[in-house]
Amino acid sequence: MLDAGLVGLLVFAAALFGLWTRPAGLLAALWPANALLLGVMVRYPRLSTPLGWIMAIVGYYAADLLTGGEFFKTTILTAANLVGVATGVTLFSRIDRKHVGLREPVSVLYLILVVTASAAAAGLIGAIANPLLFHGDPLDGWVFWFVSELVNFMAVLPMVLALPDFPWRLVDRRRSGFPRPTVLQVMPVLALVASCLLGEGFGGPGALAFPVPALLWCAVTFSMSVTAALTLLVSTGTLLAISFGYIAVAIPVPTSNTTHTMLSLRMGMALITLAPITVASVMAARNELFQRMQYMAEHDQLTGLLNRRAFIDRSSALLSKLAEARRSSAVLMLDVDHFKKINDTYGHAAGDLLLKAFARTTSSCLRETEPIGRIGGEEFAILLPDGTPETARAVAERVRTAFADCVVELDDGRRAATTVSIGIAFMRSTLPAIEHPLSLADQALYRAKQDGRNRVDLAETLPRDRLV
C-alpha cells in the first residue's frame, strides 16, 4: 500500500509540474510523469502491481482535474499516458536486466527501441484523441503524441534508469566523507554552464546544440547517472527557455506552423540527448572492463586474495605512511600444514577447495584495513597496521583456531581438514618497506613448523634504532 501510494504521489507531482510548464496555447514544454512512472516500474518491478497502476491513474486524474481539466478529456489523455508506459514496461521486461542501468553501448539501442515503441503506442491514442478533442487530423494527432512522448522519454528516462541507490550510497559517503571535486571534474560543469548561457544569448535554433560539446566532455568525465542528470537539466532547461521565450528561435506566427516548429525543436532535442548518453554508456563499459582487468592483475584467481605483487605494493604504500607517523605494525606469514599430503591423498581439486576455504576463513577474521595476499602456493601474508605483539598474536590465534575447525566437503563425500602455522614480525616503528619484516615473519613461521605445526611464533621485536 505504501509503495503504491508513493507511485501515485510521484505521478501526481510530475503531472502538476508538466501542466505548469504548458504556456497558454502551446504544447507542454515537458511532461515527465510518464517517463518517471516507466522508470520506477522498470527499476523496481515490485511497484508494477495492479494497486500501483491504480494509484498512478489516480495521480493523473487528480493533477488534471485539480487544474480545471474536464473528466472526458482527462480520461482520454490518461489512456494515452498509460498505453505508452505499459508498452515500455512490457518491452523492458523482455530485456536482460543488465541493460536497465545503461551500462553497455547496446543498452542505449534497447532504450531507443523501447521509447520509440512506447511513444508510437501513445500516438495511437493521440490519433483517436485529436479528432475527438481538438477536431484535428488523426495523423497530426499521432505525430504530436509520438514526438512529445519521445522527447519526454529521452530526456527523463535515462536519469531514472541510471540513478544509483542513493540512500545506501549517501550513508557510505557520510561515513567516509564526501571527496572534494578535482579541477578536471569542475571544468566540464563550468563549460556546460557557459555553453548554456552562450546559447541563450545567441538565440536561434542552433542554440540547442551549444551545450553538446560540454555534455560530451561531461560524459567522458562523470558516471552515467551524473551524465544523465546533467543531460536532463540541459534538455529540460532548453525546452523551458524556448517555450517561455528566453531563447528566441524565430517561430512562425501561424498556429499550425508554430506547432510543427515546436515539434521539430523537441525532436532535435531528443536526438541531441542521445550523444552524451551513448558516450557515457561506452565509458561505463570501458571503465568496467578496465576495473575487471585490474582486478584480475592484482588478485589470485583461485582464492580471490591479493597476489604477491599487489600485496607487496599495497603493503609497502601503507607501511610508508605508518613509517612517517612512527607508528607500529605487524606482519604475519601463514602456511597451510601438510598441504602436499592433502594433494597426494585427496587430489589437487581438494587442495584448491582447501585453499579457498582458508582464504574465506582468514578474511573473516580480519578488518578491511588489514591486507592479506597469497604469496605463493600454500603461503599467505597479512599486514596489521598499528599492530602490537598482543593484538598480532590474538589475530593469529583467531585465524589458527578458525581454520582448525574448518572442514571441506569433497565431491565424493569425503571430508578434508588441516591446520595452519603462523609467524609474526612486530615493528615498534614501521619500516617503509615490507621485504625485511616479511623475511623475519617467515623465519618465525619456520620455527612454528619445526616445533610441531598448528602453532604461532613471534619473531624477535625489531629495536627502534634499527628502523631509522
C-alpha positions in Angstrom: 0.0 0.0 0.0 2.8 2.4 0.9 4.7 1.7 -2.4 1.5 2.2 -4.4 0.8 5.4 -2.6 4.3 6.7 -3.4 3.8 5.8 -7.1 0.5 7.8 -7.1 2.2 10.8 -5.4 5.1 10.7 -7.8 2.8 10.7 -10.8 0.6 13.5 -9.3 3.6 15.8 -8.6 5.2 15.1 -12.0 1.9 15.7 -13.8 1.4 19.0 -11.9 4.9 20.1 -13.0 4.1 19.2 -16.6 0.8 21.2 -16.5 2.7 24.1 -15.0 5.2 24.1 -17.9 2.4 24.4 -20.5 2.2 28.0 -21.8 -1.2 29.2 -23.0 -2.0 28.0 -26.5 1.2 25.9 -26.8 2.4 22.3 -26.0 3.6 21.5 -22.6 7.3 22.1 -22.5 7.9 19.0 -20.5 5.7 16.1 -19.3 7.9 14.0 -17.0 5.1 11.9 -15.4 5.1 9.1 -18.0 8.9 8.7 -18.1 9.1 8.7 -14.3 6.4 6.2 -14.0 8.0 3.9 -16.6 11.4 4.3 -14.9 10.3 3.4 -11.4 8.2 0.5 -12.7 11.3 -0.9 -14.6 13.8 -0.2 -11.8 11.6 -1.6 -9.1 9.4 -4.3 -10.6 7.6 -4.8 -7.2 5.8 -1.5 -7.9 4.3 -2.8 -11.1 1.2 -4.2 -9.4 -2.5 -3.7 -10.0 -2.6 -1.4 -7.0 0.4 0.5 -8.2 -1.2 1.1 -11.6 -4.5 2.2 -9.9 -2.7 4.8 -7.8 -0.9 6.0 -10.9 -4.2 6.6 -12.6 -5.5 8.4 -9.5 -2.4 10.6 -9.7 -3.1 11.5 -13.4 -6.7 12.3 -12.7 -6.1 14.3 -9.6 -3.5 16.5 -11.2 -5.6 17.2 -14.3 -8.9 17.7 -12.5 -7.4 19.9 -9.9 -6.1 22.3 -12.5 -9.6 22.5 -14.2 -9.5 19.7 -16.7 -12.7 18.0 -18.0 -13.3 14.4 -17.0 -13.8 13.1 -20.5 -10.7 14.8 -21.8 -8.7 13.7 -18.8 -9.8 10.1 -19.4 -8.5 10.1 -23.0 -5.3 11.8 -22.1 -4.7 9.4 -19.2 -5.4 6.5 -21.5 -2.6 7.8 -23.8 -0.3 8.1 -20.9 -0.9 4.6 -19.6 -0.7 2.9 -23.0 2.8 4.4 -23.6 4.0 3.5 -20.1 2.5 0.0 -20.2 4.2 -0.7 -23.6 7.6 0.4 -22.2 7.2 -1.8 -19.1 6.3 -4.8 -21.2 9.2 -4.4 -23.6 11.7 -3.7 -20.8 10.6 -6.9 -19.0 11.8 -8.9 -22.1 15.3 -7.3 -22.0 18.1 -8.6 -19.9 18.2 -6.7 -16.6 21.9 -5.7 -17.1 20.7 -3.2 -19.8 18.4 -1.4 -17.4 21.2 0.7 -16.0 22.6 1.6 -19.4 26.0 0.1 -18.6 26.7 -1.1 -22.1 26.6 0.6 -25.5 24.0 -1.8 -26.8 21.8 -0.7 -23.8 21.3 2.6 -25.5 20.0 0.9 -28.6 17.5 -1.0 -26.5 16.5 2.2 -24.8 15.9 3.9 -28.2 13.8 1.0 -29.5 11.7 0.8 -26.3 10.9 4.5 -26.0 10.2 4.7 -29.8 7.7 1.9 -29.5 6.2 3.4 -26.3 5.9 6.8 -28.0 4.3 5.2 -31.1 1.8 3.3 -28.9 0.8 6.5 -27.1 0.4 8.1 -30.5 -2.3 5.6 -31.4 -4.5 7.1 -28.7 -3.4 10.5 -29.8 -4.7 9.7 -33.3 -8.1 9.0 -31.8 -8.0 11.9 -29.3 -7.1 14.6 -31.8 -10.4 14.4 -33.8 -12.5 14.0 -30.7 -10.9 16.7 -28.5 -9.4 19.1 -30.9 -11.2 18.5 -34.2 -7.9 17.8 -35.9 -6.4 15.2 -38.2 -5.7 11.7 -36.8 -2.2 11.7 -38.4 -1.4 15.0 -36.8 -2.5 13.7 -33.5 -0.3 10.6 -33.8 2.7 12.8 -34.8 2.0 15.2 -31.9 1.8 12.4 -29.3 4.7 10.5 -30.7 7.2 13.4 -30.8 6.1 14.7 -27.4 6.4 11.3 -25.7 9.7 10.6 -27.4 11.2 13.8 -26.1 9.9 13.2 -22.6 11.2 9.7 -22.5 14.6 10.5 -23.9 15.1 13.4 -21.5 13.9 11.9 -18.3 14.1 8.1 -18.5 18.0 7.7 -18.8 18.4 9.5 -15.5 15.8 7.3 -13.7 17.3 4.1 -15.1 20.9 5.1 -14.3 20.1 6.6 -10.8 22.2 4.8 -8.1 20.6 3.6 -4.9 21.1 6.9 -3.2 20.1 6.1 0.4 22.9 3.5 0.8 25.4 5.5 -1.2 24.8 8.5 1.0 25.2 6.5 4.1 28.5 5.2 2.8 29.6 8.7 1.8 28.8 10.2 5.1 30.9 7.6 6.9 33.9 8.0 4.6 33.4 11.7 3.9 32.5 13.4 0.6 35.5 13.7 -1.7 36.4 17.2 -2.9 35.8 17.7 -6.6 39.0 17.9 -8.7 39.8 20.6 -11.3 39.1 18.0 -14.1 35.7 17.4 -12.6 34.8 21.1 -12.2 35.9 22.3 -15.6 33.3 20.3 -17.6 30.5 21.6 -15.5 31.7 25.2 -15.9 32.0 24.7 -19.6 28.4 23.3 -19.6 27.1 26.3 -17.7 29.0 28.7 -20.0 27.7 27.0 -23.2 24.1 27.2 -22.0 24.4 30.9 -21.2 26.0 31.4 -24.6 23.2 29.6 -26.3 20.6 31.7 -24.5 22.4 34.9 -25.5 23.0 33.8 -29.1 19.5 32.5 -29.7 18.1 30.8 -32.8 17.5 27.1 -33.4 21.2 26.4 -33.3 21.2 27.3 -29.6 20.0 23.8 -28.9 23.4 22.4 -30.0 25.6 24.8 -28.0 25.8 22.6 -24.9 26.6 19.4 -26.9 30.5 19.6 -26.7 30.4 20.3 -23.0 27.9 17.4 -22.4 30.3 15.1 -24.3 33.1 16.3 -22.0 30.9 15.5 -19.0 30.1 12.1 -20.5 33.8 11.1 -20.5 34.4 12.6 -17.1 31.4 11.5 -14.9 29.4 8.4 -14.4 26.3 7.5 -16.4 24.0 8.7 -13.6 25.7 12.1 -13.3 25.8 12.5 -17.1 22.1 11.6 -17.4 21.2 14.1 -14.7 23.2 16.9 -16.4 21.6 16.0 -19.8 18.2 16.1 -18.2 18.9 19.6 -16.8 20.2 20.9 -20.1 17.4 19.4 -22.2 14.5 20.4 -20.0 16.1 23.8 -19.3 16.5 24.5 -23.0 12.9 23.4 -23.8 11.5 25.6 -21.0 13.6 28.5 -22.1 12.3 28.2 -25.7 8.8 27.7 -24.5 8.8 30.7 -22.3 10.6 32.9 -24.7 14.0 33.1 -23.0 15.6 31.7 -26.2 14.4 33.3 -29.4 14.0 30.7 -32.2 12.0 32.7 -34.7 8.8 30.6 -34.5 6.4 31.4 -37.4 3.2 33.2 -36.4 0.5 30.8 -37.8 -0.6 28.2 -35.3 -0.1 25.1 -37.4 3.4 26.1 -38.3 4.1 27.1 -34.7 3.2 23.6 -33.6 5.3 21.9 -36.3 8.3 24.1 -35.4 8.0 23.3 -31.8 7.7 19.6 -32.6 10.8 19.8 -34.7 12.8 21.6 -32.0 11.8 19.0 -29.5 12.6 16.1 -31.8 16.0 17.7 -32.3 16.4 18.0 -28.5 15.6 14.3 -28.1 18.2 13.3 -30.7 20.8 15.6 -29.1 20.4 13.9 -25.7 21.5 10.6 -27.3 25.0 11.8 -27.8 26.1 12.2 -24.2 24.1 9.2 -23.1 25.7 7.0 -25.7 29.2 8.3 -24.9 28.6 7.8 -21.1 27.4 4.2 -21.8 30.6 3.5 -23.8 32.7 5.0 -21.0 30.9 2.9 -18.4 31.6 -0.3 -20.3 35.2 0.7 -20.8 35.7 1.6 -17.1 34.0 -1.7 -16.0 36.3 -3.6 -18.4 39.4 -1.8 -17.0 38.4 -2.5 -13.4 37.8 -6.1 -14.2 41.3 -6.4 -15.9 42.9 -4.5 -13.0 41.2 -6.9 -10.5 42.5 -9.9 -12.4 46.0 -8.4 -12.5 46.0 -7.8 -8.7 44.2 -10.8 -7.4 44.8 -14.5 -7.2 42.4 -16.3 -9.4 41.9 -19.2 -7.1 41.4 -17.6 -3.7 40.4 -14.0 -4.7 43.0 -12.6 -2.4 45.8 -10.2 -3.4 48.5 -11.8 -5.4 52.2 -11.4 -4.3 53.0 -8.3 -6.3 49.8 -6.5 -5.4 50.2 -7.4 -1.7 53.7 -6.1 -1.6 52.8 -2.9 -3.5 49.8 -2.1 -1.2 51.6 -3.1 2.0 54.7 -1.0 1.1 52.5 2.0 0.4 50.7 1.5 3.7 54.0 1.0 5.6 55.4 4.2 4.2 52.5 6.2 5.7 53.0 4.3 9.0 56.7 4.9 9.0 56.2 8.7 8.5 54.0 8.7 11.6 56.4 6.4 13.6 53.5 4.0 14.2 53.9 0.3 14.9 52.8 -2.6 12.7 53.0 -6.4 12.4 53.4 -8.8 9.6 52.1 -12.3 9.6 53.3 -15.2 7.4 50.9 -18.2 7.2 51.5 -21.6 5.7 48.9 -24.4 5.4 50.2 -27.5 7.2 50.6 -30.8 5.3 49.3 -29.3 2.1 51.3 -31.7 -0.1 49.8 -34.6 1.8 46.3 -33.2 1.2 47.0 -33.1 -2.6 48.5 -36.6 -2.6 45.7 -38.1 -0.6 42.6 -36.3 -2.0 43.8 -34.8 -5.2 44.6 -31.3 -6.4 40.9 -30.3 -6.6 40.6 -30.9 -2.9 43.7 -28.8 -2.3 42.1 -26.0 -4.3 39.0 -26.2 -2.2 41.0 -26.1 1.0 42.9 -23.0 -0.2 39.6 -21.3 -1.0 38.2 -22.3 2.4 41.4 -20.9 4.1 41.0 -17.6 2.2 37.4 -17.2 3.3 38.1 -18.2 6.9 41.1 -15.9 7.3 39.4 -12.9 5.6 36.5 -13.2 8.0 38.9 -12.8 10.9 40.4 -9.5 9.5 39.3 -5.9 9.1 39.1 -4.2 5.7 42.2 -2.2 6.6 44.3 -5.3 7.1 45.5 -6.5 3.6 46.0 -10.2 3.0 47.7 -11.8 0.0 48.6 -15.2 -1.4 52.4 -15.1 -1.6 52.7 -18.4 -3.4 51.5 -22.0 -3.2 50.0 -22.5 0.3 51.8 -19.4 1.8 49.9 -16.3 2.7 50.8 -12.9 4.3 48.9 -10.4 6.4 49.8 -6.8 7.4 48.3 -5.4 10.6 48.6 -1.6 10.8 49.1 -0.3 14.3 49.5 -3.9 15.5 51.1 -4.8 18.8 52.6 -8.2 19.8 49.4 -8.9 21.8 46.9 -7.9 19.0 49.0 -9.7 16.4 49.1 -12.9 18.4 45.4 -12.6 19.1 44.6 -12.3 15.3 46.9 -15.1 14.5 45.3 -17.4 17.2 41.9 -16.5 15.9 42.9 -17.5 12.4 44.6 -20.7 13.5 41.6 -21.8 15.6 39.0 -20.9 13.0 40.9 -22.8 10.3 41.5 -25.8 12.5 37.7 -26.1 12.9 37.2 -25.8 9.1 36.2 -29.0 7.3 35.9 -29.1 3.5 33.3 -31.4 1.9 34.6 -33.1 -1.2 32.5 -34.1 -4.2 32.9 -37.8 -3.4 31.6 -37.3 0.1 35.0 -37.4 1.8 36.0 -34.6 4.2 39.4 -32.9 4.3 40.8 -30.7 7.0 44.2 -29.5 8.2 45.8 -26.7 10.2 47.9 -23.6 9.7 51.2 -22.4 11.1 51.9 -18.7 11.6 54.9 -16.5 12.1 54.8 -12.9 13.3 57.2 -10.0 12.9 56.4 -6.9 15.0 57.9 -3.4 14.5 57.7 -0.7 17.1 58.4 1.9 14.4 57.4 0.7 11.0 59.9 0.1 8.2 59.0 1.9 4.9 59.3 -1.5 3.0 57.8 -4.9 3.7 60.6 -7.2 2.5 62.6 -7.3 5.7 59.7 -7.8 8.2 58.3 -10.4 5.8 61.6 -12.3 5.9 61.6 -12.2 9.8 58.0 -13.4 9.8 59.0 -16.2 7.5 61.8 -17.2 9.9 59.2 -17.3 12.8 56.9 -19.4 10.6 59.8 -21.9 10.0 60.2 -22.2 13.8 56.5 -22.8 14.2 56.7 -25.6 11.6 59.8 -27.1 13.3 58.0 -27.0 16.7 55.2 -29.2 15.5 52.9 -27.1 13.3 49.5 -25.6 14.1 51.4 -23.0 16.2 52.0 -19.3 16.3 55.6 -18.0 16.7 56.6 -14.4 17.3 59.9 -13.1 15.8 62.3 -11.0 17.9 61.0 -7.5 18.0 63.0 -5.1 15.9 64.6 -2.3 18.1 63.8 1.3 17.2 67.3 2.2 16.4 67.5 -0.4 13.6 64.5 1.2 11.9 65.7 4.7 11.5 
